[in-house]
Amino acid sequence: MQLPPIDLEIKKGACIAIKCNKDMGYTLIQLLLKKDTSSGGEIRFSNEKIKIGRSLLDEELYDSLTVKQYLTFFSSLYGVKADLGFALEATSLLDKVVDKISILTFSEKRHFI
């Protein structure tokens, strides 16, 4: 699969998301992990360790956790020092911080993916 041109610089400690279809996501991860080669362009890394994760639109969420617990769990899992207030505000979930994932609407749950 040929990817469209991507020009991206990620600052140290930043976390990004790229929304794409399954095939493009698979290809991009293979390139980032150096398990595939590109026919053009380049991927450059600093000497720092990187963490790569993926999320699918139909991925199940941990319904028994609250919104705050969910964000805290994944930030600790990936070793990210996240500003939870900012994340909750940016995803319009600030008023849902103590609600369990199970009672969120479909749209609200998509903020996690």
Secondary structure, DSSP 8 states (H G I E B T S, - for coil): -----------TT--------HHHHHHHHHHHTTSS--SS------SS--------TT----TTSBHHHHHHHHHHHTT----HHHHHHHTT-GGGTTSBGGGS-HHHHHTT-
